[in-house]
C-alpha cells in the first residue's frame, strides 16, 4: 500500500471529501494526485495532514507496506556507507572486520549479502601492502564485478573508485576507456533528447 492509497483509505473512513481532508495544507488538486500516486507529498505536509485529521502517526506508518527488497537494499547501503567511512579512518582494518561480522549476520537475500561481503573483502584486501599476501582470486572477482555491471552508474563508479589500486595498469586503462565511452554515449543521448524537444 502506498502513502496515497492509505491516505485515501483514512479519508473515506472519516467520510470526508478531498478538500476537507487536505484542509488547505496542500491544494485539493495536488492532494488528489497524491492519492493517485502521481505526486509525492513532503514529510512535513504528510505530518500536518495526519495531525489535522487525528490520525496517529505511528499507526499510519505501521500500516504502510514497505517493499522488503527495498528494506534489504537500505540495510546493505547503510553497511556500505559504514565500510566506506571506516576505510578512510584510523584503525580502519579493525573497523571493517567488525562491519563484516555484522554483514555476515544480516538477514538479506543471498545475492545482496554476497555482493556486500565481496565489497567488504575488497576493502580488507586494499589494506594489504605485501604482494605475497594478495588474494588474486578476490581481486579478479572484483574486476569481473566492475566489467559485468551493465551501466556506469554511481554505484559502479564508486565500487571502481574504491578499488582502483587493486588493478594493474592495463585493467585500469581498459575500465577508464569503458567509462569514457559510456559518458560519451550518455552525452550524445542527452543532446538528442534536447534537440528532439524542439523538432
C-alpha positions in Angstrom: 0.0 0.0 0.0 1.3 3.4 -0.9 1.1 6.7 1.1 -1.6 8.0 -1.3 -3.7 4.8 -1.0 -3.5 4.8 2.8 -4.5 8.5 3.0 -7.5 7.8 0.8 -8.5 4.8 3.0 -8.4 7.1 6.1 -10.3 9.9 4.3 -13.1 7.5 3.2 -13.3 6.1 6.7 -13.8 9.7 8.0 -16.4 10.4 5.4 -14.5 13.5 4.1 -14.1 14.8 0.6 -10.6 15.6 -0.6 -10.9 19.3 0.1 -12.0 18.7 3.7 -9.2 16.1 4.2 -6.5 18.2 2.7 -7.7 21.3 4.6 -5.6 23.8 2.7 -2.4 22.1 3.8 -1.9 21.2 0.1 -4.3 22.2 -2.7 -7.2 19.8 -3.4 -5.9 19.1 -6.9 -2.4 18.3 -5.6 -3.8 16.1 -2.9 -5.9 14.3 -5.5 -2.7 13.4 -7.4 -1.1 12.2 -4.1 -3.9 9.7 -3.7 -3.5 8.6 -7.3 0.3 8.2 -6.7 1.0 10.8 -9.4 2.6 13.3 -7.0 4.5 12.7 -3.8 3.8 14.5 -0.6 6.5 16.0 1.6 7.1 14.6 5.1 6.1 18.0 6.6 2.8 18.1 4.7 2.1 14.5 5.4 2.5 15.1 9.2 0.3 18.1 9.1 -2.4 16.1 7.2 -2.2 13.3 9.8 -2.4 15.7 12.7 -5.2 17.7 11.2 -7.2 14.5 10.6 -6.4 13.0 14.0 -4.6 10.0 12.5 -1.9 8.6 14.8 1.5 8.9 13.0 2.7 5.6 14.4 -0.4 3.7 13.3 -0.2 5.3 9.8 3.4 4.2 9.2 2.7 0.7 10.7 0.0 0.2 8.0 2.3 1.1 5.2 3.7 -1.9 3.4 7.4 -1.4 2.8 8.9 -3.3 0.0 11.0 -6.0 1.7 13.6 -5.9 -1.1 13.9 -2.1 -0.7 14.3 -2.6 3.1 17.1 -5.1 2.5 18.8 -2.7 0.0 18.6 0.1 2.6 20.3 -2.2 5.1 23.1 -3.1 2.7 23.5 0.5 1.6 23.9 1.6 5.3 26.6 -1.0 5.8 28.3 0.1 2.6 28.4 3.6 3.9 29.8 2.4 7.2 32.6 0.5 5.4 33.4 3.5 3.2 33.7 5.7 6.2 35.7 3.1 8.1 38.1 2.8 5.2 39.2 6.4 5.5 39.5 6.5 9.3 42.2 5.5 11.7 42.4 1.8 12.6 40.2 1.0 9.5 41.1 -2.6 9.3 39.6 -3.4 12.7 36.5 -1.4 12.0 36.0 -3.1 8.6 36.3 -6.5 10.2 33.6 -5.6 12.8 31.4 -4.4 9.9 32.0 -7.7 8.1 30.8 -9.6 11.2 27.5 -7.5 11.0 27.2 -8.2 7.3 27.5 -11.9 7.8 24.6 -11.8 10.3 22.5 -9.6 8.0 19.1 -11.2 7.1 19.0 -10.3 3.4 18.8 -12.2 0.1 21.9 -14.2 -0.7 22.8 -12.1 -3.8 22.8 -8.9 -1.8 24.8 -10.5 1.1 27.4 -11.9 -1.3 27.8 -8.6 -3.1 28.2 -6.8 0.3 30.7 -9.4 1.5 32.7 -9.1 -1.7 32.9 -5.4 -1.4 33.9 -5.6 2.3 36.6 -8.2 1.4 37.7 -5.8 -1.3 38.2 -3.1 1.3 40.2 -5.5 3.5 42.3 -6.6 0.5 43.0 -3.0 -0.4 44.7 -2.6 3.1 47.3 -5.2 2.2 50.8 -3.9 1.2 52.7 -7.1 0.8 52.2 -8.8 -2.7 52.8 -12.2 -1.1 49.6 -11.8 0.9 47.5 -10.6 -2.1 44.3 -12.7 -2.8 44.4 -12.6 -6.6 41.2 -14.7 -6.8 39.3 -11.9 -4.9 40.9 -9.2 -6.9 39.7 -10.9 -10.1 36.2 -11.3 -8.7 36.1 -7.5 -8.0 37.5 -6.8 -11.5 34.8 -9.0 -13.1 32.1 -7.3 -11.0 33.2 -3.9 -12.5 33.2 -5.3 -16.0 29.9 -7.1 -15.7 27.9 -4.3 -14.3 25.6 -3.2 -17.3 26.0 0.6 -17.0 28.4 3.0 -15.4 26.1 4.4 -12.7 27.2 5.9 -9.5 27.3 2.6 -7.7 29.6 1.0 -10.3 31.8 4.1 -10.3 32.1 4.1 -6.5 33.0 0.4 -6.5 35.7 1.0 -9.1 37.0 4.2 -7.4 37.3 2.3 -4.1 39.3 -0.5 -5.6 41.3 1.3 -8.4 44.6 0.4 -6.6 43.8 -3.3 -6.8 44.0 -3.4 -10.6 47.1 -3.4 -12.8 47.7 -0.5 -15.2 46.2 -2.3 -18.3 43.0 -3.1 -16.4 42.6 0.4 -15.2 43.2 1.8 -18.7 40.5 -0.6 -20.1 38.0 0.3 -17.4 38.6 4.1 -17.9 38.1 3.6 -21.7 34.7 2.0 -20.9 33.8 4.8 -18.6 34.7 7.4 -21.2 32.7 5.6 -23.9 29.7 5.3 -21.6 29.9 9.0 -20.7 30.1 10.0 -24.4 27.1 7.9 -25.2 25.2 9.5 -22.3 26.2 13.0 -23.5 25.0 12.1 -27.1 21.7 10.7 -25.8 21.2 13.9 -23.7 21.9 16.1 -26.8 19.5 14.0 -28.9 16.7 14.4 -26.3 17.4 18.2 -26.2 17.2 18.5 -30.0 14.1 16.3 -30.3 12.2 18.5 -27.9 12.5 21.4 -30.3 11.7 19.4 -33.5 
